[in-house]
C-alpha cells in the first residue's frame, strides 16, 4: 500500500500505481483537524487505532496549550513564502493557513483561492505583512531561502520578523504539523512563550 497526500505532488502517480494493483490511500488535509482525521483513517487501515488515539490525544493537548497562550494576543499578519522566484504562497485551501491562525496569526493570503497559488510581488507588499515565514531546512529544504525582493520593503523585514521554520514541520500534513504549530506560535508571540 502507498499513502499519498494531495499536498505532496505524488497524486499524479496514483493511476500508475493502481494499474499495477498497488493499493493507494490518498489523504487531503485542509486543516489540523483534517490531519487528525487522516491519522485515524490510516490507523484503521493498519489496525493501530489505539496507538493513533493515544498519539492524537497528546497532539491535541499540545495544540490546546498553544491556542490558550495566544488567544488573548492580537493576531500577527503573516505572509508565508513557499518560494521567491516565482513567488508562491499559501491560499485558502492550504492546511498551513489553519496552522497560522491557531498560532496567533492571520495569513494575509487566507482568502486567495487554492492551496499553493502563484502570487504577485506587488500584492504581497501591499498586504503589509508583519511577519514572513520561510519554510527551510527540512529533508528537502533549501537552507538558503531568502525573502522575495519586493517583500524586502515590507513591515516584517523592517522589524526583523522573518522566520525560517523547518519545512518538514509545515509542508507535510502529519503529526509533525503540531511541531510546526508550536514553532510558528513561538515566532509570532515570543512574549507568551518566554514565561
Buried (B, 14 or more C-beta within 10 A) or exposed (E): EEBBBBBEEBBEEBEEBEEEEEEBBBBBBBBBEBBBBBBBBBBEEEEEBEEBEEBBEEBBEEBEEBBEBBEEBEBBBBBBBBBBEEBBBBBBBBBBBBBBBBBBBBBBBBEBEEBBBEBEBEBBBEBEBBBBBBBBBBEEBBEEBBBBEBBBEBBBBEEEBBBBBBBBBBBBBBBBBBBBBBBBBBBBBEEBBEE
